[in-house]
């Protein structure tokens, strides 16, 4: 199963965005995203690529669903492992000075 993971765009430089995934910042490519994105937008990440900008009216519901998944999943849960893998696949961690 491949699961996209939502994240908040922090910064955009050309075709790369810095995206925050629950406190983990990663570089995400914007080459194939369906609409332009800007800081503050939410995207759906799949293996390091933004594949969709999440419409503002869907953000709250989408984040609530993923938060429930994170809260309810056990350590050996395959969906949780897939989410972590998606975040890791987004690339190297960004040094934000902390």
VEXTI-730945 format. One record per residue (C-alpha): residue number from 1; chain; x, y, z. Coordinates in Angstrom, 2 decimals, always signed. Example, Ala and Ser with C-alpha at 12.3 -4.5 7.8 and 13.67 -1.06 7.14 Angstrom:
<nodes>
<node num="1" chaine="A" xx="+12.30" yy="-4.50" zz="+7.80"/>
<node num="2" chaine="A" xx="+13.67" yy="-1.06" zz="+7.14"/>
</nodes>
This chain:
<nodes>
<node num="1" chaine="A" xx="+0.00" yy="+0.00" zz="+0.00"/>
<node num="2" chaine="A" xx="+1.26" yy="+3.49" zz="-0.77"/>
<node num="3" chaine="A" xx="-0.07" yy="+6.27" zz="+1.37"/>
<node num="4" chaine="A" xx="+0.43" yy="+9.95" zz="+0.68"/>
<node num="5" chaine="A" xx="+1.13" yy="+12.11" zz="+3.72"/>
<node num="6" chaine="A" xx="-0.13" yy="+15.67" zz="+4.21"/>
<node num="7" chaine="A" xx="+2.28" yy="+18.42" zz="+5.19"/>
<node num="8" chaine="A" xx="+2.36" yy="+22.21" zz="+5.50"/>
<node num="9" chaine="A" xx="+4.55" yy="+24.10" zz="+3.04"/>
<node num="10" chaine="A" xx="+7.02" yy="+26.30" zz="+4.93"/>
<node num="11" chaine="A" xx="+9.11" yy="+27.63" zz="+2.06"/>
<node num="12" chaine="A" xx="+9.30" yy="+27.33" zz="-1.72"/>
<node num="13" chaine="A" xx="+12.47" yy="+27.73" zz="-3.78"/>
<node num="14" chaine="A" xx="+11.95" yy="+27.10" zz="-7.48"/>
<node num="15" chaine="A" xx="+10.66" yy="+23.50" zz="-7.75"/>
<node num="16" chaine="A" xx="+11.44" yy="+22.41" zz="-4.19"/>
<node num="17" chaine="A" xx="+9.43" yy="+23.08" zz="-1.04"/>
<node num="18" chaine="A" xx="+10.36" yy="+22.72" zz="+2.58"/>
<node num="19" chaine="A" xx="+7.39" yy="+20.91" zz="+4.12"/>
<node num="20" chaine="A" xx="+6.56" yy="+20.34" zz="+7.78"/>
<node num="21" chaine="A" xx="+5.20" yy="+16.88" zz="+8.63"/>
<node num="22" chaine="A" xx="+4.23" yy="+16.95" zz="+12.32"/>
<node num="23" chaine="A" xx="+7.42" yy="+18.75" zz="+13.28"/>
<node num="24" chaine="A" xx="+9.71" yy="+16.96" zz="+10.80"/>
<node num="25" chaine="A" xx="+10.83" yy="+19.16" zz="+7.94"/>
<node num="26" chaine="A" xx="+11.70" yy="+17.63" zz="+4.60"/>
<node num="27" chaine="A" xx="+12.46" yy="+18.75" zz="+1.09"/>
<node num="28" chaine="A" xx="+9.67" yy="+17.87" zz="-1.36"/>
<node num="29" chaine="A" xx="+9.78" yy="+18.19" zz="-5.15"/>
<node num="30" chaine="A" xx="+7.03" yy="+20.24" zz="-6.81"/>
<node num="31" chaine="A" xx="+7.51" yy="+18.97" zz="-10.37"/>
<node num="32" chaine="A" xx="+4.24" yy="+17.05" zz="-10.59"/>
<node num="33" chaine="A" xx="+1.91" yy="+18.78" zz="-8.13"/>
<node num="34" chaine="A" xx="-1.52" yy="+19.51" zz="-9.61"/>
<node num="35" chaine="A" xx="-1.56" yy="+23.24" zz="-8.69"/>
<node num="36" chaine="A" xx="+0.98" yy="+25.89" zz="-7.68"/>
<node num="37" chaine="A" xx="+1.78" yy="+25.94" zz="-3.96"/>
<node num="38" chaine="A" xx="+2.93" yy="+28.68" zz="-1.60"/>
<node num="39" chaine="A" xx="+4.01" yy="+28.83" zz="+2.03"/>
<node num="40" chaine="A" xx="+1.05" yy="+28.00" zz="+4.24"/>
<node num="41" chaine="A" xx="-0.53" yy="+25.61" zz="+1.73"/>
<node num="42" chaine="A" xx="-0.89" yy="+21.92" zz="+2.50"/>
<node num="43" chaine="A" xx="+0.25" yy="+19.26" zz="+0.06"/>
<node num="44" chaine="A" xx="-0.04" yy="+15.50" zz="-0.19"/>
<node num="45" chaine="A" xx="+3.45" yy="+13.98" zz="-0.39"/>
<node num="46" chaine="A" xx="+4.24" yy="+10.69" zz="-2.08"/>
<node num="47" chaine="A" xx="+7.87" yy="+9.46" zz="-2.05"/>
<node num="48" chaine="A" xx="+9.31" yy="+12.96" zz="-1.96"/>
<node num="49" chaine="A" xx="+6.96" yy="+14.53" zz="-4.52"/>
<node num="50" chaine="A" xx="+3.99" yy="+16.78" zz="-3.86"/>
<node num="51" chaine="A" xx="+1.23" yy="+15.14" zz="-5.87"/>
<node num="52" chaine="A" xx="-1.68" yy="+17.32" zz="-4.82"/>
<node num="53" chaine="A" xx="-2.34" yy="+20.64" zz="-3.14"/>
<node num="54" chaine="A" xx="-4.97" yy="+19.98" zz="-0.49"/>
<node num="55" chaine="A" xx="-7.88" yy="+22.41" zz="-0.91"/>
<node num="56" chaine="A" xx="-8.32" yy="+24.66" zz="+2.14"/>
<node num="57" chaine="A" xx="-11.80" yy="+23.29" zz="+2.81"/>
<node num="58" chaine="A" xx="-10.33" yy="+19.75" zz="+3.13"/>
<node num="59" chaine="A" xx="-7.32" yy="+20.48" zz="+5.33"/>
<node num="60" chaine="A" xx="-8.98" yy="+20.21" zz="+8.75"/>
<node num="61" chaine="A" xx="-10.68" yy="+16.91" zz="+7.96"/>
<node num="62" chaine="A" xx="-7.56" yy="+15.46" zz="+6.31"/>
<node num="63" chaine="A" xx="-5.29" yy="+16.36" zz="+9.23"/>
<node num="64" chaine="A" xx="-7.81" yy="+15.01" zz="+11.75"/>
<node num="65" chaine="A" xx="-7.86" yy="+11.67" zz="+9.94"/>
<node num="66" chaine="A" xx="-4.07" yy="+11.38" zz="+9.90"/>
<node num="67" chaine="A" xx="-3.81" yy="+12.49" zz="+13.55"/>
<node num="68" chaine="A" xx="-6.24" yy="+9.71" zz="+14.45"/>
<node num="69" chaine="A" xx="-4.13" yy="+7.24" zz="+12.50"/>
<node num="70" chaine="A" xx="-0.99" yy="+8.34" zz="+14.31"/>
<node num="71" chaine="A" xx="-2.68" yy="+8.22" zz="+17.71"/>
<node num="72" chaine="A" xx="-4.41" yy="+4.85" zz="+17.27"/>
<node num="73" chaine="A" xx="-1.77" yy="+2.89" zz="+15.37"/>
<node num="74" chaine="A" xx="+0.36" yy="+0.37" zz="+17.19"/>
<node num="75" chaine="A" xx="+4.13" yy="+0.23" zz="+16.76"/>
<node num="76" chaine="A" xx="+3.81" yy="-2.64" zz="+14.24"/>
<node num="77" chaine="A" xx="+0.95" yy="-1.06" zz="+12.27"/>
<node num="78" chaine="A" xx="+1.67" yy="-1.21" zz="+8.53"/>
<node num="79" chaine="A" xx="-0.14" yy="+2.05" zz="+7.76"/>
<node num="80" chaine="A" xx="+1.91" yy="+3.90" zz="+10.39"/>
<node num="81" chaine="A" xx="+5.08" yy="+2.37" zz="+8.99"/>
<node num="82" chaine="A" xx="+4.04" yy="+3.51" zz="+5.50"/>
<node num="83" chaine="A" xx="+3.43" yy="+7.06" zz="+6.75"/>
<node num="84" chaine="A" xx="+6.86" yy="+7.16" zz="+8.37"/>
<node num="85" chaine="A" xx="+8.38" yy="+5.76" zz="+5.19"/>
<node num="86" chaine="A" xx="+6.70" yy="+8.48" zz="+3.11"/>
<node num="87" chaine="A" xx="+8.10" yy="+11.18" zz="+5.37"/>
<node num="88" chaine="A" xx="+11.57" yy="+9.60" zz="+5.26"/>
<node num="89" chaine="A" xx="+11.37" yy="+9.28" zz="+1.47"/>
<node num="90" chaine="A" xx="+10.82" yy="+13.02" zz="+1.18"/>
<node num="91" chaine="A" xx="+14.55" yy="+13.47" zz="+1.63"/>
<node num="92" chaine="A" xx="+17.06" yy="+14.76" zz="+4.08"/>
<node num="93" chaine="A" xx="+16.02" yy="+16.61" zz="+7.20"/>
<node num="94" chaine="A" xx="+16.23" yy="+20.38" zz="+6.92"/>
<node num="95" chaine="A" xx="+18.41" yy="+22.20" zz="+9.43"/>
<node num="96" chaine="A" xx="+16.12" yy="+24.81" zz="+10.94"/>
<node num="97" chaine="A" xx="+18.58" yy="+25.87" zz="+13.64"/>
<node num="98" chaine="A" xx="+17.16" yy="+23.68" zz="+16.45"/>
</nodes>
